[in-house]
Amino acid sequence: MGRQKIKIKKIENEDARLVSFSKRRAGLFNKASCLATLCGIDLVVIVLSPAGTPYSFDSPRINQVIDRFLSDGKAPIESNLFDHHHTTTIQALSHQCVELEGWLEIAQGKRKVLEERLRMTAPIRDLEEMGIEELLVLKGSLDQIKEMTDKEMLARIKDGAAFNNL
């Protein structure tokens, strides 16, 4: 059905009223957080529940915002220095977080490659359990490895001999 337009009036059912309060309080604090972050403002929201329990959202700190409000919006110099340091720290941590996420992606890619290689390598079983066809395949693989090893050794010996003649 989607969202429906509701008439704005007090909810008579107490349970429904408490549930609505909890959900709307969370939404209000979420919007306040977005507003403070996007606009770079100092913000305090204080809400009292139907039972009288106080809830608050503050950015950066409730005491700083209230002191600034009571002093006609003039922030003390120390507060500005603290806010600048706070902002710089958040930016540095955010940059570090992005960098770490990049490293994590690289590590996860390497992990996938290694897992694939591990999956592709068949475990070596006892030779007595292998059939003649498996043994022939294994022999061919070992012959290829020996041939590649021999070529690499000859190349290194030639490079070493050429290096020694200098």
N, C-alpha and C positions, 0 to 999 in steps of 0.2 A: 504493500500500500504506500510505502514511502512516508515522508514527513507530512503531517497534517497540521493545519493552522489551529492553534488552540486559543481559547478565550483566556485572556489574562485576568485571573481572579485567584483568590486563595483556594488551595486544594483542601477539600474538606476531610478526606480520608488521611488520618495521621501517618499511617505507614507509607502511603503513596507520597505524602508531602516530604517525609524524611528521605526517601529514595530519590525523589526529584532534587531535593536540596543537595545531597551528596554528589549526584551526577553533574548538576549545574555549577556547584562550587568548583569541582575539578575542571570543568570547561572554562569557567571564569578565570581561574588561576593560570590555565594554559594560555588563554588569550592575553592575560596580563604579562606573562613571561615573553610571549612573542612581541608584544608592544614594546616592552623594555629593551629587548634585544635589537629589534629592527630599528627603533628610533633613538636608541642610546639615551634613554631617559631614566630618571630615578622614579620609582613607583612603589607605593604601598597600598595593598588592598586588605581591609579588615572586615571580617564577616562573623556574625554571631549566629550560631545554629538555633533552631527552634527551642532546643533544650538549654540554650544559653552558653554553649561552649564556643570560645573564640577561636577563629582560624585566621591566619594571615599569610599573605604573600608579600615579600619585600625584595627590592632590587635597588641598590646593592645591599644595604642594611637598614633595618627599620629605624634605628636611632639616628643614623645620618640623614635619612629622608625627613623624619619628623623635625629634627633640629633645623634643617634647611627650610622646611615649611614654616616653622615658628619664627625664623629670622628673615621673613619676607623674601625667601628664595635666594639669599646670598649664601653661597657655600664657603666655608672656611678654606684657607689656602692648603692646610694639611690634607683636607678631604680630596682636593683636586690632585695633589701629588699621589695620594693613595689610589685614587681612581685611575690615574695614568699608569702607575705601576701595575695595578690589577689588570687593566686592559692589555698592557704589554705582555704580562705573564700568560694571559689567556690566549693571545695571538701566538706566542711561542709554543705553548702546549698544543694548540690546534695544528700548527705547522708540524710539530713532532708527531702528532697522531696521524696526519696524512702520510708522512714519511714512513711510519711504522706499518700503516696499512699497505703501502706499496711493497715493503719488504715481505710482509705476510703473503701477499699475492704471489710474489716471486718464489717464496719458499713452498707455497702450496703447489705451484706449477712444477717445481723440481720434485716434490714428493710424488705427484702424479706420474711423472716420467720414470722415477725410480720404481714405483709400484708396478708400472707397466713392464719395465725391464725384468723385474723379479717374477712377474706372472709369466712372461715369455720364456724364461729359462726353466727348463724342465728339471725336476730334481733327479740327480743321478741315483739310479737304483742299483741294487746288487746285480753284478754281471750274470750270475747264475740264474736270476729270474727273467732275464731278457731272452726274447726269441731271436732266431737267426736274422730276421729282417731288421730288428732294432739294433742288433750288434753291428750289422753292415752299415747302417746309417751313422751310428756312433763312430765307427772306424773312419768313414768318409769325413766326418766333422773333425776328428782328431788329425787326420792327414792334412786337411786344409789349414788347421791351426799350426801344425808343424811346418808346413811350407811357408806360411806367412812369417813365422818366427825365424826361420832360416834366412829369408830374404832380409828381414830387419837386422839380423845379426851381421850379415855380410855388408850391408850398407853402413852400419856403424863401424865395422872394422875398417872399411875403406876410408870413411871420414876420419877415423883415428889415425890411420897410416898417413893420410894426406896432411893432417894436422902435425904429426910428428916430423914430417919432412921439412916443415917451415923452419 
